Amino acid sequence: MKYAELGYNSFLIRTILIPPTQSPAEARNAIPTGSLSASQFSMPMNPTTTIVFSSTDYNTAAWSAGIIYFANGTQSLAITAGNTGDITATTYIYYSEDKSPVIQTTTTPLVATGSGKFLLAIVELGVSGKDCKITPTIAAGLVVSGLTAKSISVGQLDALAVNTGTLTVDEAINVGGTRIKFDGANNRILVSDANDGRLVFDNDGTFKISNSGQEVLTATGVNLAFYFNPATNSIKKGGYEISTTQETYLDLATEHFWTDSSTWTDDAEVQLASVVSLTSTDFANCNIYFEFTGMVDTNGDESHMRIYNVTDGAEVSGSDINVTGVGTANISRVRSSALTLATGTKIYRVEGRKINAGANNANFYMARLVFEVK
C-alpha cells in the first residue's frame, strides 16, 4: 500500500477532516490537550473607570486623570488628563493597551475598536456658545459633567417633547440664571430683574408686578404697579382699585347746598329741587347705587341723604347714607349698597338732613345715581 492511499502527502503529513457537527467527546479529541496555551485566548476587558469627562465648549471635551479597571483584576497605568482639542466632526475617545497611559482620539469608528482597545466616549459638536455632547460607553465609575441649560438646544427640547409628551420637574426650572423661574415647589412662575422678583403668576390665580426696587413676593399696596386678584375679581394699579365695570351717572345735584334741619327735607333752603322719573324695567341689567359728597360743621354731627319715592310716598330701602367729616378739609364721598327700584314708573327725589338740631349745617356738594352695567 502506498502512503498516498493512507492520506499522507509527499511530506508525510495527513490532513484530518473534522465533520461540521461533533459530539463533546469528538470535539475534545480533535484538539489535543495542551496544544493551545492561555495566551492564545482573548478575554473580554469589561472595564470600569474613575475618569471624569467634561465639556470645555461646543467643540472640545476634556477628561481627568484616572484609572481603568479590568474584569481580570488588573488595571491600567495612571491615565493622564487631556482633551480632544477643537474637533470638527464626531470624535471617538478610546483606550489602547499599547498606547497607555495616554487616551487616544479618532474620527474613524473602526480605529477605536479591535484587540486591546475599547471605546470610552463619543463626542459630538455642539452649537456655538453651548457645550459639546459627550456620550459615555461604559457606565460604572464614569461621571459626565457639563450638561447644563446652555448645552440644550431648542431642537433637543423639541425632540424631547415629541418623544416623551410631558417634561416633569419636581422642584424648579431656572432660565437665564434665575431671571425666569418655573417654581414647581410653590406652584408659581417668577420673573426677576438683576436684584428682585418683579412679576409673579401664583397658583391661586393672582398676578402681580412690583415697582422697581421692590420684591414682588412681599410688596403690597402702592409698591405694586399692578395686582389682579381673581378671588375678589379686582384689579389694582399702584395700590388703587381700577373699576372693570361700565358705569353711567345721573346727577341729582351738582352745587353746594346745606340744611340745619334734623328732619328730611327738600325745601328751597337746601336747594334740593331735583326730581327724576325712572321705570324699573329700563334698568333690569344694571346695579343701581346712590352716592353723595358732603361734610358737617361740628364734631358728632352727621350729614344724611336719601332717595325718596314720591309716587309711593316711601324711602328707597338702603338709600339713607351719611358722612361725618368736619370742615372742608374732610369732605368725603359715600356710596350706598345696590338699590332696588319699585316696579313700574315712579317719581324720585333726593332729600337731606342732619342728626343734631341747631344752627350748624349739614353740607352737601354732589348727589347722583350710579348705574353699573352687569
DRENVEXTOR-714781 format. One line per field, with one value per residue (C-alpha): residue in three letters; residue number from 1; y negated, x, z negated. Coordinates in pm, 1 decimal. Layout:
DRENVEXTOR-714781
aa	(ALA; ...)
i	(NUM; ...)
yy	(Y; ...)
xx	(X; ...)
zz	(Z; ...)
END
This chain:
DRENVEXTOR-714781
aa	(MET; LYS; TYR; ALA; GLU; LEU; GLY; TYR; ASN; SER; PHE; LEU; ILE; ARG; THR; ILE; LEU; ILE; PRO; PRO; THR; GLN; SER; PRO; ALA; GLU; ALA; ARG; ASN; ALA; ILE; PRO; THR; GLY; SER; LEU; SER; ALA; SER; GLN; PHE; SER; MET; PRO; MET; ASN; PRO; THR; THR; THR; ILE; VAL; PHE; SER; SER; THR; ASP; TYR; ASN; THR; ALA; ALA; TRP; SER; ALA; GLY; ILE; ILE; TYR; PHE; ALA; ASN; GLY; THR; GLN; SER; LEU; ALA; ILE; THR; ALA; GLY; ASN; THR; GLY; ASP; ILE; THR; ALA; THR; THR; TYR; ILE; TYR; TYR; SER; GLU; ASP; LYS; SER; PRO; VAL; ILE; GLN; THR; THR; THR; THR; PRO; LEU; VAL; ALA; THR; GLY; SER; GLY; LYS; PHE; LEU; LEU; ALA; ILE; VAL; GLU; LEU; GLY; VAL; SER; GLY; LYS; ASP; CYS; LYS; ILE; THR; PRO; THR; ILE; ALA; ALA; GLY; LEU; VAL; VAL; SER; GLY; LEU; THR; ALA; LYS; SER; ILE; SER; VAL; GLY; GLN; LEU; ASP; ALA; LEU; ALA; VAL; ASN; THR; GLY; THR; LEU; THR; VAL; ASP; GLU; ALA; ILE; ASN; VAL; GLY; GLY; THR; ARG; ILE; LYS; PHE; ASP; GLY; ALA; ASN; ASN; ARG; ILE; LEU; VAL; SER; ASP; ALA; ASN; ASP; GLY; ARG; LEU; VAL; PHE; ASP; ASN; ASP; GLY; THR; PHE; LYS; ILE; SER; ASN; SER; GLY; GLN; GLU; VAL; LEU; THR; ALA; THR; GLY; VAL; ASN; LEU; ALA; PHE; TYR; PHE; ASN; PRO; ALA; THR; ASN; SER; ILE; LYS; LYS; GLY; GLY; TYR; GLU; ILE; SER; THR; THR; GLN; GLU; THR; TYR; LEU; ASP; LEU; ALA; THR; GLU; HIS; PHE; TRP; THR; ASP; SER; SER; THR; TRP; THR; ASP; ASP; ALA; GLU; VAL; GLN; LEU; ALA; SER; VAL; VAL; SER; LEU; THR; SER; THR; ASP; PHE; ALA; ASN; CYS; ASN; ILE; TYR; PHE; GLU; PHE; THR; GLY; MET; VAL; ASP; THR; ASN; GLY; ASP; GLU; SER; HIS; MET; ARG; ILE; TYR; ASN; VAL; THR; ASP; GLY; ALA; GLU; VAL; SER; GLY; SER; ASP; ILE; ASN; VAL; THR; GLY; VAL; GLY; THR; ALA; ASN; ILE; SER; ARG; VAL; ARG; SER; SER; ALA; LEU; THR; LEU; ALA; THR; GLY; THR; LYS; ILE; TYR; ARG; VAL; GLU; GLY; ARG; LYS; ILE; ASN; ALA; GLY; ALA; ASN; ASN; ALA; ASN; PHE; TYR; MET; ALA; ARG; LEU; VAL; PHE; GLU; VAL; LYS)
i	(1; 2; 3; 4; 5; 6; 7; 8; 9; 10; 11; 12; 13; 14; 15; 16; 17; 18; 19; 20; 21; 22; 23; 24; 25; 26; 27; 28; 29; 30; 31; 32; 33; 34; 35; 36; 37; 38; 39; 40; 41; 42; 43; 44; 45; 46; 47; 48; 49; 50; 51; 52; 53; 54; 55; 56; 57; 58; 59; 60; 61; 62; 63; 64; 65; 66; 67; 68; 69; 70; 71; 72; 73; 74; 75; 76; 77; 78; 79; 80; 81; 82; 83; 84; 85; 86; 87; 88; 89; 90; 91; 92; 93; 94; 95; 96; 97; 98; 99; 100; 101; 102; 103; 104; 105; 106; 107; 108; 109; 110; 111; 112; 113; 114; 115; 116; 117; 118; 119; 120; 121; 122; 123; 124; 125; 126; 127; 128; 129; 130; 131; 132; 133; 134; 135; 136; 137; 138; 139; 140; 141; 142; 143; 144; 145; 146; 147; 148; 149; 150; 151; 152; 153; 154; 155; 156; 157; 158; 159; 160; 161; 162; 163; 164; 165; 166; 167; 168; 169; 170; 171; 172; 173; 174; 175; 176; 177; 178; 179; 180; 181; 182; 183; 184; 185; 186; 187; 188; 189; 190; 191; 192; 193; 194; 195; 196; 197; 198; 199; 200; 201; 202; 203; 204; 205; 206; 207; 208; 209; 210; 211; 212; 213; 214; 215; 216; 217; 218; 219; 220; 221; 222; 223; 224; 225; 226; 227; 228; 229; 230; 231; 232; 233; 234; 235; 236; 237; 238; 239; 240; 241; 242; 243; 244; 245; 246; 247; 248; 249; 250; 251; 252; 253; 254; 255; 256; 257; 258; 259; 260; 261; 262; 263; 264; 265; 266; 267; 268; 269; 270; 271; 272; 273; 274; 275; 276; 277; 278; 279; 280; 281; 282; 283; 284; 285; 286; 287; 288; 289; 290; 291; 292; 293; 294; 295; 296; 297; 298; 299; 300; 301; 302; 303; 304; 305; 306; 307; 308; 309; 310; 311; 312; 313; 314; 315; 316; 317; 318; 319; 320; 321; 322; 323; 324; 325; 326; 327; 328; 329; 330; 331; 332; 333; 334; 335; 336; 337; 338; 339; 340; 341; 342; 343; 344; 345; 346; 347; 348; 349; 350; 351; 352; 353; 354; 355; 356; 357; 358; 359; 360; 361; 362; 363; 364; 365; 366; 367; 368; 369; 370; 371; 372; 373; 374)
yy	(0.0; -340.6; -638.0; -841.3; -574.4; -637.1; -1011.7; -1136.3; -1388.0; -1380.7; -1538.3; -1252.0; -1497.6; -1382.8; -1632.6; -1529.4; -1631.6; -1731.9; -1695.0; -2010.4; -1864.7; -1681.6; -1537.8; -1683.8; -1384.7; -1421.7; -1791.2; -1722.7; -1461.1; -1685.1; -1941.2; -1752.7; -1868.9; -2121.0; -2208.8; -2569.2; -2798.6; -3054.4; -3340.0; -3229.3; -3302.2; -3658.9; -3751.5; -4042.9; -4350.9; -4458.2; -4782.0; -5045.1; -5374.2; -5672.8; -5910.3; -6218.8; -6369.7; -6733.3; -6977.9; -7273.6; -7438.5; -7346.0; -7168.6; -7049.4; -6770.2; -6705.7; -6418.7; -6398.6; -6167.8; -5830.8; -5452.5; -5191.8; -4862.4; -4532.6; -4222.6; -4000.7; -4207.2; -4411.4; -4786.4; -5032.8; -5269.5; -5604.2; -5767.0; -6123.4; -6410.2; -6550.1; -6682.4; -6636.8; -6975.6; -7160.6; -6887.8; -6938.6; -6612.6; -6343.0; -6212.1; -5876.8; -5862.1; -5519.0; -5322.8; -5122.4; -4889.5; -4969.9; -5348.9; -5354.6; -5581.3; -5828.1; -5822.3; -5821.3; -6001.2; -5937.0; -6036.3; -5683.6; -5441.6; -5127.9; -5265.3; -5275.7; -4902.1; -4586.4; -4376.2; -4556.8; -4854.9; -4975.5; -5286.5; -5527.3; -5805.0; -5968.7; -6348.0; -6540.3; -6903.6; -7141.9; -7476.1; -7773.1; -7922.1; -7593.5; -7274.7; -6975.1; -6648.8; -6366.6; -6015.7; -5758.8; -5394.4; -5240.9; -5340.4; -5210.4; -5461.0; -5711.2; -6064.6; -6301.2; -6669.6; -6992.1; -6907.7; -7239.2; -7453.1; -7618.8; -7282.2; -7202.5; -7342.4; -7422.5; -7134.3; -6894.2; -7018.6; -6978.3; -6622.1; -6558.4; -6686.3; -6465.4; -6159.1; -6197.7; -6416.5; -6561.7; -6709.9; -6666.1; -6856.6; -6822.3; -7146.9; -7427.0; -7517.5; -7831.1; -8014.0; -8281.2; -8216.5; -8288.0; -8560.0; -8329.0; -8057.9; -7789.3; -7708.7; -7366.8; -7356.4; -7671.9; -7634.8; -7973.1; -8149.1; -8423.8; -8677.9; -8884.2; -9170.4; -9177.8; -9227.5; -9149.2; -8938.6; -9174.6; -8964.2; -8657.7; -8430.2; -8245.4; -7919.1; -8098.3; -8287.5; -8617.3; -8820.3; -9087.8; -9332.5; -9526.3; -9869.6; -9891.5; -9804.8; -9613.0; -9234.6; -9123.7; -8831.1; -9068.1; -9402.6; -9536.3; -9846.7; -10128.9; -9916.7; -9702.1; -9856.3; -9604.0; -9347.1; -9116.9; -8910.2; -8660.6; -8585.8; -8939.5; -8998.3; -9321.1; -9498.7; -9749.6; -9988.5; -10147.9; -10030.8; -10184.6; -9974.3; -10003.2; -9951.4; -9677.6; -9752.8; -10019.7; -10290.9; -10582.1; -10859.9; -11064.5; -11387.1; -11495.3; -11792.3; -11945.1; -12263.2; -12328.8; -12316.9; -12279.4; -12243.4; -12284.6; -12067.6; -11732.4; -11612.9; -11505.9; -11799.5; -11902.3; -12270.6; -12569.1; -12627.9; -12315.6; -12361.7; -12000.8; -12053.7; -11766.5; -11501.7; -11217.8; -10970.0; -10613.9; -10296.0; -9980.9; -9766.8; -10013.8; -9918.4; -9539.8; -9482.8; -9734.4; -9760.3; -10098.6; -10293.3; -10632.7; -10843.9; -11193.7; -11412.8; -11619.6; -11720.1; -11865.2; -12185.1; -12031.5; -11710.2; -11448.7; -11556.5; -11363.8; -11471.0; -11230.6; -11194.7; -10952.1; -10875.8; -10919.9; -10755.8; -11045.7; -10833.8; -10573.3; -10804.3; -10586.1; -10590.4; -10369.2; -10097.8; -10120.4; -10470.7; -10651.1; -10716.3; -10966.3; -11136.3; -11264.8; -11457.0; -11804.5; -12104.3; -12137.3; -11960.4; -11644.3; -11637.1; -11274.9; -11071.8; -10779.7; -10523.1; -10305.8; -9935.3; -9823.8; -9963.4; -9811.7; -10038.9; -9994.3; -9815.7; -10044.5; -10412.4; -10625.7; -10982.3; -11003.1; -11295.1; -11339.5; -11455.6; -11567.3; -11627.1; -11640.6; -11441.8; -11719.8; -12017.6; -12357.5; -12643.7; -12443.9; -12290.8; -11963.2; -12038.7; -11860.5; -11914.2; -11645.5; -11379.6; -11128.5; -10788.5; -10538.0; -10276.1; -9985.3; -9755.7; -9391.5)
xx	(0.0; 133.8; 147.4; -84.7; -352.3; -334.6; -399.2; -40.0; 118.7; 478.2; 590.6; 417.2; 159.3; -202.2; -493.5; -758.9; -1104.9; -1343.6; -1716.7; -1931.3; -2115.0; -1941.6; -2021.5; -1838.3; -1605.8; -1523.8; -1452.5; -1224.3; -1029.4; -997.3; -784.9; -533.4; -492.0; -208.3; -189.4; -317.0; -179.0; -383.5; -210.7; -380.4; -728.6; -866.9; -1072.0; -1320.0; -1180.1; -1518.3; -1365.2; -1478.8; -1304.8; -1265.5; -1203.4; -1432.0; -1536.4; -1645.3; -1734.0; -1499.6; -1705.4; -1904.4; -1611.3; -1383.8; -1421.9; -1175.8; -1104.3; -939.5; -661.9; -785.8; -753.6; -918.5; -1004.1; -1043.0; -1254.0; -946.5; -849.7; -575.9; -572.8; -424.2; -140.9; -248.2; -426.4; -309.3; -556.7; -615.9; -867.7; -982.5; -864.9; -1101.9; -1294.8; -1454.2; -1651.7; -1783.9; -1484.5; -1430.7; -1227.4; -1075.9; -821.6; -547.6; -323.8; -18.6; -68.1; -138.5; -141.2; -245.2; -608.6; -649.9; -897.8; -1010.1; -1286.3; -1292.1; -1507.3; -1319.5; -992.6; -1142.6; -1216.3; -1013.8; -774.5; -659.5; -891.0; -1229.2; -1437.9; -1467.1; -1689.8; -1828.5; -1805.9; -2037.1; -2012.1; -2244.4; -2387.4; -2154.3; -2197.3; -2322.1; -2146.8; -2044.8; -2232.1; -2046.5; -2193.5; -2013.0; -1999.6; -1906.3; -2110.6; -1961.0; -1720.0; -1779.7; -1901.8; -2014.2; -2041.7; -2115.9; -2473.3; -2639.9; -2921.1; -2688.4; -2591.2; -2950.5; -3069.2; -3427.5; -3418.8; -3323.1; -3610.3; -3848.3; -3726.1; -3772.9; -4130.5; -4204.6; -4053.4; -4194.3; -4502.3; -4450.9; -4146.8; -4190.7; -3976.6; -4030.8; -3870.2; -3788.5; -3655.0; -3439.3; -3396.5; -3130.5; -2973.2; -3264.9; -3430.4; -3722.9; -3810.7; -4073.0; -4121.4; -4282.1; -4241.7; -4456.4; -4665.0; -4579.1; -4378.8; -4142.2; -3966.5; -3684.6; -3455.2; -3092.3; -3195.7; -3561.5; -3853.8; -4068.1; -4351.0; -4527.7; -4808.4; -4921.7; -5111.6; -5420.3; -5454.8; -5314.8; -5085.8; -4855.6; -4598.0; -4387.0; -4229.3; -3854.5; -3656.4; -3947.6; -3957.2; -4286.6; -4332.1; -4350.6; -4459.9; -4807.6; -5018.3; -4851.9; -4537.1; -4728.3; -4751.4; -5023.8; -5222.9; -5502.6; -5689.4; -5937.8; -6088.0; -6231.2; -6223.1; -6035.7; -5753.2; -5530.8; -5274.2; -5030.1; -5245.5; -5567.5; -5850.8; -5947.9; -6313.9; -6365.7; -6735.3; -6907.3; -7078.0; -7303.8; -7429.4; -7746.5; -7667.6; -7930.5; -7734.3; -7402.3; -7370.6; -7305.4; -7625.9; -7692.8; -7951.1; -7970.0; -8283.0; -8279.1; -8582.4; -8581.5; -8638.5; -8623.7; -8730.2; -8576.1; -8332.3; -8136.8; -8193.0; -8298.9; -8536.2; -8410.0; -8669.7; -8646.3; -8886.4; -8748.1; -8902.2; -8773.5; -8766.7; -8528.1; -8258.3; -8305.5; -7943.9; -7794.7; -7695.4; -7815.6; -7633.4; -7680.6; -7381.7; -7312.0; -7024.4; -7050.1; -6931.4; -7062.0; -6976.0; -6929.0; -6798.7; -7060.7; -7296.5; -7384.7; -7490.6; -7755.5; -7905.1; -8156.7; -8366.7; -8740.0; -9013.0; -9258.0; -9514.7; -9548.0; -9452.0; -9167.2; -8789.8; -8595.1; -8463.7; -8086.6; -8050.6; -8001.2; -7623.8; -7411.8; -7074.1; -6920.6; -6608.6; -6583.0; -6494.5; -6394.9; -6062.3; -6260.1; -6514.6; -6578.5; -6786.8; -7006.6; -7193.1; -7490.8; -7525.1; -7720.1; -8074.6; -8396.7; -8642.7; -9014.3; -9188.2; -9319.1; -9260.7; -9207.7; -9106.7; -8798.8; -8629.6; -8325.6; -8368.2; -8120.5; -8094.5; -7855.2; -7866.7; -7842.7; -8081.0; -7915.0; -7760.8; -7471.0; -7528.5; -7504.1; -7330.5; -7381.1; -7175.5; -7284.5; -7556.0; -7611.9; -7745.2; -7488.2; -7590.9; -7343.7; -7394.2; -7397.3)
zz	(0.0; 92.5; -155.9; 67.1; 22.9; -354.5; -310.0; -350.5; -119.1; 3.4; -329.3; -511.7; -659.0; -670.1; -694.7; -947.2; -826.6; -1108.9; -1039.3; -1076.2; -1378.1; -1663.3; -1999.0; -2304.4; -2306.1; -1936.1; -1979.6; -2278.4; -2083.8; -1776.3; -1971.8; -2188.7; -2546.6; -2586.3; -2221.5; -2286.7; -2560.3; -2767.0; -2583.6; -2265.7; -2411.8; -2418.5; -2730.6; -2733.0; -2914.7; -3072.0; -3203.7; -3454.2; -3522.7; -3752.7; -3461.9; -3462.1; -3129.9; -3091.5; -2817.0; -2771.5; -2497.1; -2189.3; -2017.1; -2298.9; -2553.0; -2836.7; -3074.8; -3413.4; -3523.9; -3643.9; -3641.9; -3419.9; -3590.6; -3401.1; -3463.1; -3520.8; -3827.1; -3659.7; -3598.1; -3356.5; -3422.9; -3569.1; -3275.6; -3214.6; -3182.5; -2836.0; -2586.7; -2231.0; -2108.6; -1874.8; -1695.4; -1353.9; -1340.9; -1570.8; -1766.0; -1938.4; -2260.5; -2321.5; -2525.7; -2358.8; -2559.9; -2352.8; -2394.9; -2771.8; -2973.2; -2700.5; -2589.8; -2211.1; -1981.9; -1626.4; -1386.5; -1237.2; -1441.5; -1331.9; -1467.6; -1819.0; -1825.9; -1797.3; -2003.3; -2318.5; -2254.7; -2376.6; -2332.1; -2629.2; -2492.0; -2179.2; -2145.3; -1911.6; -1808.5; -1989.7; -1878.3; -1913.6; -2259.0; -2403.9; -2519.1; -2313.5; -2370.8; -2546.8; -2535.6; -2757.8; -2655.0; -2990.4; -3293.7; -3618.4; -3766.8; -3487.4; -3569.7; -3293.6; -3383.6; -3197.5; -3096.6; -3182.0; -3045.9; -2796.0; -2644.2; -2546.0; -2215.5; -2119.1; -1872.7; -2150.2; -2365.6; -2072.6; -2026.8; -2399.4; -2384.3; -2084.0; -2247.4; -2598.7; -2564.0; -2914.4; -3086.8; -3464.3; -3715.8; -4092.1; -4213.2; -3966.9; -3623.9; -3602.8; -3271.6; -3222.5; -3561.3; -3794.1; -3582.7; -3497.4; -3749.4; -3694.8; -4064.2; -4097.2; -4476.4; -4519.1; -4201.2; -4050.6; -3778.2; -3894.4; -3668.1; -3819.6; -3730.8; -3849.4; -4213.4; -4285.1; -4176.8; -3967.6; -3823.7; -3963.0; -3843.4; -4156.4; -4196.0; -4334.6; -4005.2; -4130.9; -3906.8; -4048.6; -3909.7; -4158.9; -4125.2; -4058.5; -4370.6; -4528.2; -4576.9; -4421.8; -4664.6; -4962.2; -4811.3; -4895.6; -4835.6; -4642.4; -4595.3; -4345.7; -3999.9; -3909.2; -4106.6; -3986.4; -4245.5; -4095.1; -4436.7; -4450.5; -4072.8; -4140.0; -3959.0; -4137.5; -3992.6; -4234.6; -4524.0; -4388.3; -4254.6; -3888.7; -3802.1; -3544.4; -3502.2; -3291.7; -3494.1; -3396.2; -3621.5; -3667.9; -3853.3; -4106.5; -4245.3; -4144.9; -4356.3; -4726.8; -4931.5; -5304.2; -5581.2; -5958.9; -5975.0; -6155.8; -5960.3; -5596.4; -5368.8; -5007.1; -5057.5; -4882.3; -5169.5; -5081.1; -4708.3; -4656.4; -4369.8; -4150.4; -4072.8; -3820.1; -3662.0; -3644.9; -3503.2; -3672.9; -3356.0; -3189.8; -3439.6; -3460.9; -3350.2; -3596.5; -3958.8; -4091.3; -4364.9; -4528.6; -4631.1; -4756.0; -4877.2; -5195.5; -5543.1; -5873.7; -6061.6; -6408.0; -6564.7; -6646.0; -6372.7; -6055.4; -5706.8; -5569.8; -5223.5; -5074.8; -4765.3; -4820.9; -4607.6; -4567.9; -4382.0; -4659.3; -4948.1; -5072.6; -5113.6; -4871.5; -5100.4; -5160.8; -5014.1; -5352.5; -5369.7; -5564.6; -5615.0; -5942.4; -5834.3; -5990.2; -5772.0; -5407.3; -5470.0; -5547.2; -5267.0; -5168.0; -4926.8; -5029.0; -4817.1; -4910.9; -4853.6; -4543.8; -4541.1; -4409.3; -4231.2; -4282.5; -3996.2; -3724.1; -3652.0; -3962.3; -4053.8; -4279.7; -4457.5; -4681.6; -5043.3; -5310.6; -5683.0; -5976.0; -6301.3; -6560.2; -6552.7; -6571.8; -6379.6; -6235.6; -5895.0; -5712.0; -5383.1; -5051.3; -4732.9; -4489.6; -4469.2; -4190.3; -4093.3; -3959.9; -3703.7; -3676.6; -3378.3; -3492.7)
END
